[in-house]
Amino acid sequence: MGENFTELDGLVIREVKVGEKDKLITLLTAEEGLITISGKGLTSIKNKYAASAQLFTYSTFQLKKRGVAHHTVVYSTEEPLKVVADESNGRHAPGSVSFVPPVVGLIMAGEIIKTIAKGEA
């Protein structure tokens, strides 16, 4: 295998269709932990690799290195609240709050603008 390629064994734990024939798949690997990769044409019935990239399949993946040095990650160090649900008195476990995704998007956009303003992009 050439120096532009690497080989990883992993379990597909998530798949998201992108466009008409492509997928983003998240792999659980021993070497790299969780990684998300792009698979071109993986939803096409003619693709010979489609079966090895389906949900909950364990396969060996040949990945092409793209030279991406790092990704900026926005996260919180705050401990999650303990879920307390009591169905007998009508208290349910908390669900998703509708304002959270847009707020996180604004936080991410702010980090990107700061990076561009510093000239690091």
N, C-alpha and C positions, 0 to 999 in steps of 0.2 A: 504494500500500500504506500502511496506517495506521501511526502511530508505535508501536503495540504489536507490530508484526511486523517481521521482518528476513528477508532472502533470502540463502541460501548455496548454492553449488555444492559438492558433495562426493561422495566415493566411499564406499559402504557397505562397511566392512571387518569388521564383526561384528554379529551379530544374536542377541538372546536373547529367547525367548518369555516373556512375563509374563502370567499369568492365562490366560484362554481365548482372547482375541482381540487382546491388545496385545503390543507388542515394544519392547525397548530396542535402539536401533541406534547403533553407533559410526561416525562419519563422519570421513574424512580430508579436511580443507578447506585451501585455500590461505590463507584469511583468518584462521581461528581454530585451525588445527592439528587435533588430535584432539578431538572433542566427542562426548558421548553424549546422545542425545535420546530422548524417549518418543514412541511412535507408537500412538495409540489405534485399535484395530480393524484393524491392519495384517495380521493373520493370517486375517482373514475373506475368503472368496472373493468377497464382494459389494463389498469396498472398492475403489474405483477408483484408489487410490494404492498399493495393495499391490505392484504390479509395479515401481514406481519405488523401492521401499525394500527390495528383495531384495539378498542378499549379492553384492558385486562389481558393483553398478550405480552408474553415475555419473548423478546427477540434481540438479535445483535444488530446494531445500527451503525452504518458507515456515515460519519458526519464530515462535511467539508468545513474546514476552518476558514472563517471569514476575516480574521484579524481584528475582531472587536476586543479591545483591551479590558473594558469594564462597562458596567451598566450602573446608572444612578438608581438607587432604591430608596423610596420613601416609606418609612415604617414608624411604628410607635413602640416605645419601650414600656408603655403602660400595661399592667397586668389586666387580663380580662376579668369582668365581673363574674362571680359565681352565679350560675343560673339556679334560681329558686322558683319552682313551679308547684302550685298546690291546686290541682283540679277540683278538689272538694269545695273550695270557697271561690272558685272562678279566677284564680290567679294563674295566668299562663306564662310560659317561658317567653322572654322578650324576643321579638322578631327583628327584621331589618328595619332601620329607620330611613325614611325616604330622603332626608337631606344629606345623608352620609356620602353616597357616591359623588354628588356634585362638589361637595366640600373637599373631598380627597382629590378630585380632579383639579381644583383650584390650587391646592397645596403642591401638587405635582407640577402644574404650570408655573407656579412661583419659583420652584427649584430650577426649572429649565431656564427661566428668564434670568435668574441669578447667575447660572453657569455661563450663559451667553454673554451677560454683562461683564463678567470677569475675564472673558476671552478664552475660556477653557473648552469651548465647544468646537 
